[in-house]
């Protein structure tokens, strides 16, 4: 049985660039007791990152049965979904399919207390990329398939039983090597107006 007094986190998609940052920051967080990972190819994690993890569960993020097995095995009460296609901006259903698989699992009674964090993107659903001189429209067109996939992913968590225990995070364009390492300078905004900055470092997103 899951111990809800203990904070146990399962990260799905931890071998990706954002997922790795989530893993590293979660491992340093004194409020988190255990950090678990579900990965299709665990060998992608190097020795240093493996040393931070309580356990690694091999599984396909598109497969509800694999997710259920990982949740049971780890007894996680928080799950972070950070799946994607890296720099590939072509048409895809990766985010939608993994969102559906997780949402299906979480609707089972045995996982009714598990809370979800879905790493989406600014530009998905009702949010808009607002940048001057028409640049926002160009960005939105270029990333339209990514935004569409994220929008369909988010839609999987809109049922009444899931919406209240799901946090959707929509960062602006992700970057690397430019972390400010100060949460006081990370600005939250509603996504309908011009963003405070055009991008944010993956490490800062993970820290937030």
N, C-alpha and C positions, 0 to 999 in steps of 0.2 A: 504494500500500500504506500502511496506517495505521502511523504512527510511535508506538509505545507508550511511548516515553520522553517524549513530549510529551503534556501533559494537555489534551485538546480536549473541550469539553462542548457537547452539543446539548440545548437546552431545547425541549420540546414543550408548548405552552400558555403561552408567554411573554407573551401579550397580556392574560392574566387578572391579577387583583390579586396573587395569590401568585407567579405566573410572572414578573411585572415585578420583584418584590423579589429573586427568585432570579437574574434576569438582572443586576440592579445589583450584588448582592453578589459574584456570580461574576466580574464584570468587574473588581472591586477586588481580588480574590484573587491575590496574586503567584504562587501555585503553579499557577494555571490559565493556560495559554498562549493558548488561543483559546476564545471563546464564540460559539456559533452558535445560531440560532433557526429553528424551523420553525413557520410560522403560516399559517392559512387566509386571513387578511386582514392582510398585513404593514403596510398603511396605518394600522392602529390604533396602531402604535408611533410615538411622536413623535421629533423630530429628536435630542433629547438622548439618548434610549435607543438610537436607531439608531447614534449615534456610539460606543457602547460595544461594538457587536457586530462580530465578524469577518465574518459573512455572514448573510443572511436567506434561507431556503429556503421558497418558497411551497408549501403542501401541506395535505392534510386528515389530521388525526390518526387518523381512522377507517380510513384507506386504507394497508394494508401496503406497497403499491408506492411510495407517496409517502414513507413513512418510510424504506424501503430506499434510495430515491434520495437522501434527505437525509443518511443515514449515509455513503453512498459519497462524496457530494460534499464533505462536511465532514471526512471521515476521523475522526469523533469516536470516542473510546474510552470516553466516559461519556455517558449520556443520562438526562435528568431528565424524567419525565412528570408534568405539573402541570395536567391537564385537569379541567374541571368545568362547572357551570352557574351560577356566581356565587351569587346569593342565592335562586335558584329551588330549592325543596325538594320539588317534585313528582316523581312517578315518572319515572325516566330510565335510559337505558343508556349515557350518554356516557362514563362512567369505564370501564365494562366493555368497551365497544366499542374505545376507544382503547388500553386495556390489552391486549386480544386482538391488535390490529393490531401493537403494538410487540413483544409476546411472540412472535408468529409470525415477525416479521422477525429477532429476536435468535436464534432457533433455527437460522438458516442458518449454515453453516460460516464464511462470510466475516465474520460478525459475532460469532463465538464468543468473542472477547476483549473485547467491549463490555460494560461494567458499567452496570446500571440503578439509578436511584433513583426510587421510586414515591411520590408525595405522596398519602397516603391520609388517614385521619381517626381520631382516638380515638373509639371506638364501633363501628368496623368489625371484622369477624371475631370473634375471641374477646374483644376488649376491651369494657369496659362503662363507661358514664357513671355514676359514683357520686357523687351529691350528696345532702345531707341533706333530710329532710322530703318525700321523694318527688319532688323536683325532677328528679333524674336520670332517673326513668321518664318524666316529662313531656317532657324534652329528647329522650330516645331515641325516643319516639313521634312527636314533631314532625319529627325528622330521620331517621325510619326509612327513607325511600326513598333518602336520600343515603348512609346507612350501608350499606344493602343493595347499592347500586351500587358503593360502594368495596370491599365484601366480594367481590363478583363480579370486580372489577378485580384485586384481590390474588390471587385464585385462578388467574389467567392465568399467574402467575409461580411456581407451586408445582412445576413439573416439576424433576427432578433437575439438568438442565442449566442451568436459570435460577435456581433458588432460591439457589444458592451465590454467584451474582454479582448478586443483586438486594437492595437495601436498601429496605425499606418504612418510611416515616416516617408516624407517626400523631400529629399534634399535636392538642391540645385545640382548643376553638372559636377561630377566627381573628378577630383584631381589627386595627385600623389606628390609627396615631397614638399608640401607647402603648409603643413599643419601649424596652427597658431598655438595649440596646446593650452588654451585658456577658454573655458566654457563661458566666461563672462562676455566674450566677444562673439559668441554664436547667437545670431538673431533669429527668432521665430517670426514668421509672417504668414498671412492667410492664403497666399498663393494666387490671388486674383489681381494683385498690383505688381509694380516693378519690384524685383527682389533686391535685397540689400547688396548682394554680390552675385556675379554670374556663376561662380563655382565655389565648391567647398572641398577641403581635403577629406579623403576617406577616413583618416585617423581621427579627425575632429568629429565626423558623423558618429563613429563608433564610440568615442568618448562621451558624446552627448547622450 
